[in-house]
Amino acid sequence: MNILFIGDIYGKPGIDILRSSMATLRETYRPNLIIANGENATKGRGLDKKTYKILMETGIHALTMGNWVWGQFELFDFIEGSNVIRPANFPDAPGQGSQVLNFNGVTVMVINLLGRTFMNPNINCPFKTMDELLANRTADYVIVDIHAEATSEKVALGHYLDGRVDAVLGTHTHVQTADSRVLPKGTLYQTDIGMTGPLDGVIGVKKEIVLDRFIKGFARPNEIGEGATQLNAVLLDLKARTIERIHIEAFEAGR
Ligand SMILES: [Fe+2]
C-alpha cells in the first residue's frame, strides 16, 4: 500500500505546483492513495469550496487540516460528507477528525490532530484523543497527521503511538525535516513533511512583509509569496515500512 502524503498546500502557488507535478508524481511513485494537508490552500488561510473542488480534481483522496481549519467559514457548510478531515481533538466541531479510505478492499484510517504547545491550549489532549480513536480501530492501516508547532510535541506523539499506528507525520511548520525514519516499534515517522507553495517567501508569506515584522516590529497584513515554488511530500510504503522524502522546486523561465 503506497501512500503519497503532500505537505501543506499554501495558496495559489501551492495549487499551481501541485497541478503541474501530479502527473509526474503519479508516474514516478505509483501511489494507491493521495492525501494532502489543505489548511492553507485558500489564500493561506483555510479552505473554501472552490479550492476544495480544484484540489479534489487533481486526484487527492482526502485533505487534512490544522489551526486554520475554520479560516474560511464556508467550510462549516460543506465539511459534512466531504473528503475534508479536521483536527480530531476539537471538543465540539462539525465534520470528522478521521476518515477511512479504501483501496481495493484495504482500508486506511487517516487521522488529523492539532498540537497544543504554542498553539491552541483550548482543544482536547491529542494523546488521549488518539487513545479514544484507536480503541475503535478497525482499519488495516492508520496514518496520523499531527499539525503542531513544537517539534517536541510531534516527536513525543510519534513515540506514544509507535507500534500502534503505521505512520505519524508532522505538518504546519512548513520546512521539511530530514528525520524520516522507522521508530523502534515499526511506526513510520517524520517531524514535518514541509510546505507546498512559494519557495522564496518566509514559510509561504512574501519575504519583505515578514522581514519588516522582524526588523521594524510591524508590517502589512500577510501576502502570499511570489515566484519560484516548491512541493514537499512523503511516499509511504505501509507494507514494506519505508518512508521517502520528496522535494520538488519549480522556477520561472530565466532564473
Ligand atoms: Fe498550520
Residues whose N, C-alpha, C, O or C-beta is under 5 A from the ligand:
A	BS01	LIG	G66 N67 H172
